[in-house]
Amino acid sequence: MVGGTVVGVSRIDGVTLLNVEDKSPYTGSCAVRCIEKRADTGAPIAIMIGDQVWWQGGKVYWWAGGVAEKDVPLPKVGYSH
């Protein structure tokens, strides 16, 4: 599992690139590409700086914080370590 706090968001041609920062001494900064829609329902979502994401396998999991639903599955397009 890799993830952390979203510190940058870029959107190009329907794909979203998330720059993520983890406080772990092993990970640091990483990035993941995803599509901003729920993998389970297809409903659109909007990821913002400060949101939490993590990914494993073919999905990215998103949480906007507060009372929002945790671990919302999103389709993963790619990643970098």
C-alpha positions in Angstrom: 0.0 0.0 0.0 1.2 3.5 -0.9 -0.4 6.8 -0.3 -0.6 9.9 1.8 -1.8 13.5 1.5 -2.6 15.1 -1.9 -0.2 18.0 -2.4 -0.8 18.6 -6.2 -3.6 17.9 -8.7 -3.2 18.0 -12.5 -6.1 17.1 -14.9 -5.4 16.3 -18.6 -7.7 14.5 -21.0 -9.9 13.0 -18.3 -7.0 11.6 -16.3 -6.0 13.1 -13.0 -2.4 13.1 -11.8 -2.1 13.3 -8.0 1.1 14.2 -6.3 1.1 12.7 -2.9 3.3 13.2 0.2 3.8 10.6 2.9 5.4 11.3 6.2 7.1 7.8 6.1 10.9 7.9 5.9 10.7 5.1 3.3 8.2 6.7 0.8 8.4 10.5 0.9 6.8 11.7 -2.4 5.0 9.7 -5.0 2.3 10.1 -7.6 -0.7 8.2 -9.0 -2.9 8.6 -12.0 -6.6 8.0 -11.7 -10.0 8.8 -13.1 -12.1 11.1 -10.9 -15.2 8.8 -10.7 -16.2 6.1 -8.3 -15.2 2.7 -9.5 -18.4 1.2 -7.8 -21.1 3.6 -9.1 -19.4 5.7 -11.8 -20.4 8.9 -10.0 -18.0 11.8 -10.5 -15.9 13.1 -7.6 -13.5 16.0 -7.2 -10.1 15.4 -5.5 -8.6 18.5 -3.9 -5.3 19.3 -2.2 -5.3 18.0 1.4 -7.4 15.0 0.6 -6.1 11.5 1.5 -5.4 8.8 -1.1 -3.8 5.4 -1.1 -3.5 2.7 -3.8 -3.0 -1.0 -4.2 -3.7 -3.3 -7.1 -5.9 -1.7 -9.7 -7.6 0.9 -7.6 -7.0 4.2 -5.8 -8.9 4.8 -2.6 -9.9 8.4 -1.7 -11.0 10.2 1.4 -11.8 13.9 1.5 -11.7 14.0 5.3 -14.2 15.1 7.9 -17.5 13.2 7.7 -17.0 12.1 4.1 -17.1 8.4 3.3 -13.6 6.8 3.6 -11.9 4.6 1.1 -14.0 5.5 -2.0 -12.6 3.3 -4.8 -11.4 5.0 -8.0 -10.0 3.5 -11.2 -6.2 3.6 -11.3 -4.5 4.4 -14.5 -0.8 4.3 -13.4 1.6 5.3 -10.6 5.2 6.2 -9.8 7.2 5.4 -6.6 
